Amino acid sequence: MNDIEREGTAAFARALETNTTLQALYLDNNDIGTEGAAAIANALETNGTLQTLGLEDNDIGREGAAAIAKALETNQVLQELDLNSNDIRGEGAEAIAKALETNRTLQNLDLDWDSISTEIEAAIDEALERNGTLSGSTVPPPPVGVAVDHLKIDLSLYI
């Protein structure tokens, strides 16, 4: 935890908009909230290099997840997304499911501990089946797909 919070996240987001080298960013446990998630989402719409984004336990909620989902509809680079423990609930998870219908680059998605109903889990499962590129995902209970282990390297420590 770096206590980046909302204001610091806005600075990261501005940098991501013009970034041409950073491929992984982990902002886990930094209380970025809805505002921080929206700022990151705006950056994802134009960023062409970020492949891995970790936003675990940041209290982004429904609105933050919906903003990230909107970015996933156009982003053609992001391959791994961790939204674990963000209390995104139904509306946020529905938005993610909708984005998965068109996004063809995301390969790993973590929505564990996000208070998602069984109906929304089913919608995500359907989106995963149509998506064809997601090879690993964590949604309680685990959806269709094969779990993929991946190495996390926190490059934010080197910025």
Secondary structure by P-SEA (a helix, b strand, c coil): cccccaaaaaaaaaaaaccccccccccccccccaaaaaaaaaaaaccccccbbbbccccccaaaaaaaaaaaaccccccbbbbccccccaaaaaaaaaaaaccccccbbbbccccccaaaaaaaaaaaaaacccccccccccccbbbbbbbbbcccccc
